[in-house]
């Protein structure tokens, strides 16, 4: 979930992430309608999760008691990128320490892996060329401040739009698949 200017901080609520005195938490709420919910349901197909520590802590504090809203969330494997955490009571949690751990996981023959939230982790993935697809929910507002999806260190990469839809409130759901590296002046694999 991002704004037109790429902000992804605290979409769900005012207290979700107030880092840097961020005061616009909950910006996604006015856009959540029936159409939004239907597209989101389609995207929440069963897959393992890769989460940063902060997002994992938010999820672990909520989803174990609310699985009806996201069936299967408690049964999938939750991979957590953290230098500090080593265990959790939330079942099927596995802790990773480095981009090399993520690359090994990515190259294994396991389930699909989705990343939700986890801004710093996404930037780490983009910096280390570990992103195969982007599923963006682009909201029609500009906030001007806050944590951004793309930051310094993101390597140039080309993507192809493979699916999109727009809700009545103007939210663009766009699924992009990796198309290759950006070469000097050209795009290609």
C-alpha positions as CSV (number, residue, x, y, z in Angstrom):
1,X,0.0,0.0,0.0
2,X,1.5,3.3,-1.1
3,X,0.5,6.8,-1.9
4,X,1.2,8.6,-5.2
5,X,4.4,9.9,-3.7
6,X,5.6,6.5,-2.6
7,X,4.8,6.7,1.2
8,X,4.1,3.4,2.7
9,X,4.3,4.3,6.4
10,X,1.4,3.4,8.7
11,X,-1.4,2.8,6.2
12,X,-3.6,1.0,8.7
13,X,-3.9,3.2,11.7
14,X,-2.7,6.3,13.5
15,X,-0.6,4.4,16.1
16,X,0.8,1.8,13.6
17,X,4.1,3.6,13.1
18,X,4.7,7.2,14.3
19,X,8.4,7.1,13.6
20,X,9.7,10.6,12.7
21,X,6.5,12.2,14.2
22,X,4.4,10.8,11.4
23,X,0.9,12.0,11.9
24,X,-1.0,10.6,8.9
25,X,-1.4,7.0,10.0
26,X,-4.5,5.3,8.7
27,X,-4.5,6.9,5.3
28,X,-5.8,3.8,3.6
29,X,-9.1,3.6,5.6
30,X,-11.1,6.1,3.4
31,X,-10.3,4.0,0.3
32,X,-11.4,0.7,1.7
33,X,-14.7,-0.2,0.0
34,X,-16.3,-3.4,-1.3
35,X,-14.2,-3.4,-4.6
36,X,-11.0,-2.8,-2.6
37,X,-11.8,-5.8,-0.4
38,X,-12.5,-8.1,-3.3
39,X,-9.2,-7.3,-5.0
40,X,-7.4,-7.6,-1.8
41,X,-8.9,-11.1,-1.1
42,X,-7.6,-12.2,-4.5
43,X,-4.1,-11.1,-3.6
44,X,-4.1,-12.7,-0.1
45,X,-3.7,-16.2,-1.6
46,X,-1.9,-18.7,0.6
47,X,1.8,-18.1,0.5
48,X,4.6,-18.0,3.0
49,X,5.5,-14.5,4.3
50,X,8.8,-12.6,4.6
51,X,8.5,-9.8,7.1
52,X,10.7,-7.2,8.7
53,X,10.9,-7.3,12.5
54,X,8.5,-4.3,13.1
55,X,5.8,-5.7,10.8
56,X,6.2,-9.1,12.2
57,X,5.6,-7.8,15.7
58,X,2.5,-6.0,14.6
59,X,1.2,-9.1,12.8
60,X,2.1,-11.4,15.7
61,X,0.1,-9.2,18.0
62,X,-3.0,-9.3,15.8
63,X,-3.3,-12.3,13.4
64,X,-3.2,-15.2,15.8
65,X,-6.6,-14.1,17.2
66,X,-8.1,-12.8,13.9
67,X,-7.4,-15.6,11.4
68,X,-11.0,-15.4,10.1
69,X,-10.0,-12.2,8.3
70,X,-7.0,-13.9,6.6
71,X,-7.6,-17.6,6.5
72,X,-4.4,-19.6,6.8
73,X,-2.2,-16.8,8.1
74,X,-1.3,-18.7,11.2
75,X,-0.4,-21.9,9.3
76,X,2.0,-20.4,6.7
77,X,5.7,-20.0,7.4
78,X,6.6,-16.5,8.6
79,X,10.3,-15.7,7.7
80,X,11.5,-12.8,9.7
81,X,14.5,-10.6,8.9
82,X,15.9,-9.5,12.2
83,X,19.2,-9.1,13.9
84,X,17.7,-9.1,17.3
85,X,14.7,-11.5,17.4
86,X,15.4,-15.2,17.6
87,X,12.1,-16.8,18.6
88,X,8.4,-16.1,18.8
89,X,5.3,-17.8,20.2
90,X,3.5,-17.3,16.8
91,X,3.8,-20.8,15.2
92,X,5.9,-21.4,12.1
93,X,8.1,-18.4,12.6
94,X,11.7,-18.7,11.2
95,X,14.3,-16.0,11.7
96,X,16.8,-14.8,9.1
97,X,19.9,-12.7,9.6
98,X,21.2,-11.6,6.1
99,X,20.4,-11.0,2.5
100,X,22.3,-14.3,1.8
101,X,19.7,-16.1,3.9
102,X,16.9,-14.5,1.8
103,X,18.6,-15.4,-1.4
104,X,19.0,-19.0,-0.3
105,X,15.3,-19.1,0.6
106,X,14.3,-17.4,-2.8
107,X,16.3,-20.0,-4.7
108,X,14.8,-23.0,-2.8
109,X,11.9,-25.1,-4.1
110,X,9.4,-23.9,-1.5
111,X,6.1,-22.0,-1.6
112,X,5.6,-18.5,-3.0
113,X,6.8,-15.8,-0.6
114,X,5.0,-12.5,-0.1
115,X,6.2,-9.4,1.7
116,X,3.7,-7.2,3.4
117,X,4.6,-3.8,4.9
118,X,8.2,-4.1,6.0
119,X,9.6,-0.9,4.4
120,X,13.3,-1.4,5.4
121,X,13.1,-5.0,4.3
122,X,11.7,-4.1,0.9
123,X,14.5,-1.6,0.4
124,X,17.0,-4.3,1.3
125,X,15.4,-6.7,-1.2
126,X,15.4,-4.0,-4.0
127,X,19.1,-3.1,-3.2
128,X,20.1,-6.8,-3.5
129,X,18.1,-7.7,-6.6
130,X,15.8,-10.1,-4.7
131,X,12.4,-8.9,-6.0
132,X,10.5,-11.0,-8.6
133,X,7.2,-9.2,-8.5
134,X,5.6,-6.0,-7.1
135,X,1.9,-6.0,-6.0
136,X,1.2,-2.3,-5.5
137,X,-1.9,-0.7,-4.2
138,X,-1.5,2.9,-5.2
139,X,-3.7,5.3,-3.3
140,X,-4.7,8.7,-4.8
141,X,-3.2,10.9,-2.3
142,X,0.1,12.7,-1.6
143,X,1.4,12.9,1.9
144,X,4.8,14.5,1.3
145,X,6.5,12.9,4.3
146,X,7.1,9.5,5.8
147,X,8.8,6.2,4.9
148,X,8.9,5.6,1.2
149,X,8.9,2.4,-0.8
150,X,11.8,3.4,-3.0
151,X,14.8,5.0,-1.3
152,X,18.5,5.3,-1.9
153,X,20.2,2.1,-2.8
154,X,17.4,0.7,-5.0
155,X,19.1,-0.8,-8.1
156,X,17.7,0.0,-11.6
157,X,15.3,-2.7,-12.7
158,X,12.6,-3.1,-15.4
159,X,9.1,-4.5,-14.7
160,X,6.2,-5.6,-16.9
161,X,2.6,-4.9,-15.8
162,X,0.8,-8.3,-15.8
163,X,-2.4,-7.3,-14.1
164,X,-4.2,-4.2,-12.9
165,X,-7.6,-2.9,-11.7
166,X,-8.9,0.4,-10.3
167,X,-11.5,0.7,-7.5
168,X,-14.3,3.3,-7.7
169,X,-12.3,5.4,-5.1
170,X,-9.3,5.5,-7.5
171,X,-7.0,3.0,-5.9
172,X,-4.8,1.3,-8.6
173,X,-4.0,-2.3,-8.0
174,X,-1.0,-3.2,-10.1
175,X,1.0,-6.4,-10.3
176,X,4.4,-6.0,-12.0
177,X,6.7,-8.9,-12.9
178,X,10.5,-8.5,-13.1
179,X,11.5,-8.0,-16.7
180,X,15.2,-7.6,-16.4
181,X,17.9,-5.2,-15.5
182,X,18.2,-1.6,-16.8
183,X,21.1,-1.4,-19.1
184,X,22.7,1.9,-20.2
185,X,19.9,3.6,-22.0
186,X,17.9,0.4,-22.6
187,X,15.7,-2.1,-20.8
188,X,16.1,-5.8,-21.2
189,X,16.8,-9.1,-19.7
